[in-house]
Amino acid sequence: MRDLLRFIVRNYFVMLFLLFEGISFVLIVQFNAFQRSRFMGLSRTVTGTVYKDLEGFREYLHLRTENEALVAENARLRNKLDRNAETIYVFPGDSTGSDTIHEYSGTQDYFYIPARVVNNSVNRQYNYMTIDKGARQGLRNDMGVISERGVVGIVDDVSENYATIIPVLNRNFRLSARIFRNNYFGIIEWDGRNPELVRLREIPSHVRVIPGDTVVTSGFSAIFPPNLNIGVVKSVKTGDGNFYDIVVRLSANFRNIYHVNVISNFNREEQKDLEDESQAND
């Protein structure tokens, strides 16, 4: 209490000056139309800015929920485009509370399951990614994973509610790819350097390849459908032997991946069993 009294006594004249200043300001604004209009305009500007910032903050808080809803909706649209007859799809966490992924009608080749990235790395030689879907939601090893921009990787291991992904940015990753313009195909590999660039191997040097060519999945495996975006050719050089050394800029930004779709191929086991049998007979 004494400290408060000392403060008031020491700052008496300053506080009195501020009080008179405030009264003067109110009187000027109240009895002068021009100053009042300018003050009201400034007040509206400040208030509008504050409300805009608050609304932006609220939108940011809801951004994750909205993104997840958009990914789920995109997956539904992909599934509708990839089927010829009506099929019921129920995503985990929807209003039914069910963990059922789908009821397959027998007319659809691929089904897309939305998931959220919960862990990711880009600066190692053997990067891994973790998503929040697992065996309970229908995932299994060797499923393809994509983002809205392009190919992300392949499911490596699965627990009940999570899965680890071998992304394109892993030295062990291999993917059959083709140049969209001329249909020549090769192998996508990462050299462990730039997380934005990969190499396209085994393209013959007599083929015309130019920077800007689109590179897509070949469809030659049971993991990815054909024509999924991988990236665009950045540079083309003559490599060893009769093949080019082609650098491809990835479409997917691995530093900024939060939502993905996991691809389930309904015909995978049939295709794989037939290919294994054919190889065994050779």
N, C-alpha and C positions, 0 to 999 in steps of 0.2 A: 504494500500500500504506500509506504514511504517513497519507494522508488518511482511509483506512478506519479505521486505528487511532485517529486523533484523534476520528472520529465515534463510535466505540464507547465511548471513554473519556468523552466529553462527554455521551453519552446512556445511560450505564451504568445509572443508577438507573431511568430511564424504561423501558428494555428489561427490567430485572429485575422492575419492577412489572407490566408486561404479561405476562411469563412466569408470575408467580404468579397473576395474574388468570385466565389461561388454564387453569392447573392447577386452580384453585378451581372454575372453571366446569365442567370435566370431572368433577371429584369430585362436585359438587352434582347434575349430571345423572345420573351413573352410580349414585349411592347413594340417590336420592330419586325414588320412583315418579311423584309428581305432576309434578315439574319435568321428568323424563324424557319423560313423555307429552306435556307441552306443547311441549317442544323438538322431539320427533319430529313432532308436528302441524305446527309452524311449518316444519320442514324439508321435509315433504311439500308444504306450500303453496308454498314458494319453488321447490322442484324442479318442481312441476307448472306453475307460472307460466313458468319458464324453458323447459320443454319445449313448452308451448303457443305461446310466442313463436317458438321455433325452428321449430315445425311451420308456424306462420303465415308465417314467412319462406320456408320451402321451398315452401309453396303459392303464394306470390307469385311465386317464380321460375318455377313451372310454369304460372302463370296465362295467359301469352301462348299457350303451346302448347295449353292446354285451350280457350281462346277460339277459336282457329283451328279446332280439331276440332269445336267446337259449330257454328261458322258453316258448315263444310263439311257437317255432318250436316243442318243446317237447309236448306241448298241441295238436298241429296239428297231431303229430304222434300217440298220445294216441287216438285221435278221429278217425284216420284212422283204427287203430287196433280194435276199438269198433264198427265198422259199417260193413254192408254187401252189401251196395249199394252206388252209388256215391251221395254225398251230398255237397252242397256249404257252406263253412264256411268263414265268414268275421270277422276279429278281430277288435275291436275298435282301432283307431289310425293308421290303415294301409294306404296304398297309395290311397285307394278309399275315405277315409275320412268318411266312414259310421260307424254308431253305431250298425249295425245289427250283432247279434252274430251268427246266424245259420239259415239255412233252413232245417227243419227236414224232412227226407224222410220216416220216420215211421219204419226204420229197425235198429235204433241205440238206445241203452238203456241209455247210459251216454254221456255227453258232458263236456269237460274240458275247463275252461275259465282261462287264465293266468291273474295274478294280482301281484301288488307290495305291500309289507308291508311298511306302512308309519308311524306306531306307534306300539310299542310292550313293554310288561313288563314281567318279569320272577320272580321277588322277592316278589310278593304279594300272598296272599291266594286265591284271586279271580282275576287272571290276565286276561287282554283283549288285543286284537290285532286289528289294523285298516288296511284295504287294500284300494287301489285306484280304486275299481270297485263297482258299485252300481246298483240300479234298472234300470238305463238307459242302462246298459250293460247286463241286463238280470238276475241279482242276486235277490234272495229272501231269506227269513228266512229259516233256517234248511237245508241249503245246506252244504255238506261236503267240507272240505278244506284240501289239502295235499301239501307237498313239494316233491322235488325229492327224499328225503330220507324216508319219511313216513307220517303218519297221523298227521295233525296239529290241527284241531278243527272243529267247526260248526258255520255257519253264525248265528249271534244272532239278528242283526238289520241292516236295509238298508236305506240309503238316496239315493238321485239321483245319486251321483257319488262315494259314499263311503259305506263301510260296516264294522261293528264291528264283531269280531270273539271271541267266547268262545273257548280258546285253551285247549289242554289236561291239561295244567298247570293251572287248575281252579278247586276249590273244588266242583263245581256244575257239572263238566263234567262227563258223563258216556258214555261208549262205549262197545258194544257187540264185544267180541274178542274170538279167538280160537287159540289153539296150533296147528300149521300147521302139526306137525308130527303125532298126534293121533286124531285130529278133536274135542277134548273136548273144550267146550266153556264156557266163564265166562264173568265177567264185569271188564273193566279197570277203575280205579279210581286213583286220585292223592291225597296224604296225606298232601300236602302243605309244604313239606320239601325240598327235593332235586329236582331241575328242570330237572335232567337227569333220574329220576327213578319214576315209577308208580307201583301200586299194581294190580295184577290180582286176582280177587275174584271168589269164587264159583266153584273152580275146586276140584272135590272130591279127598280125600286123598288116595283112592285106585288106582288112575291113576298114571302111571309112568311119572314123569316130571323131567327133568334134566336141569342144567344150560347150556345155549347155544341153547335151543329150540327156534325156531322162533315163534313169536306171530303176528297174522295177523287179519284183520277185518273178522268177521263171515259172513257178507252179510245178516244178519237177520233183518236189518232195510232198510228203503227206502232212507237212506242218503249216505251210503258208499257202493261201490261194494265189493264183497268178495275178500280176499287175498291181500289186501293192507297192506304193511309193517307197523307194529307198533313198534316192538323192539324185543329184545331177553331176555330170562330168565336169570337173574343174580343169584338169589338164591331161594331155595325152603325150607320152614320150615312147620312143622305141626302147623296148626292154631287152632282156636276154632272149636269145633264140629268135623264134618267129612270133613272139607275143608282145603286146603293148604293156607299158607300165601306166595304168590309168588311175588317176586320183579322183575320187568321188566325194563331193560335199554332201553330208547327210542331211536329209530333210528334217529328221527329228532332232530337237535341241535337248541333248542329254543333261544339260545343266539346269533345265527348266521343265522336267517331266513330273507331273503330279498325278495324272490319271491315264490309264491304259485300258485296252480291251484285250482279253485273252481269247484265242481262237480255238474252238473245239471242232475238229474234223470228224463228222459222223462216220465217214468211210475209211478212216485212218487204219484201223486194225485190219480190215479186209485188204487194203492196198499193201500194207506192210507184210502181212502173211503171204500174199502172193509173190511179192518181190523176194522174200526170204526163201520161199520154196524154189523159185527159179534159180537163185544163186546156189542153193544146195544141190541142184541137179546139174550145174555146170561142171 
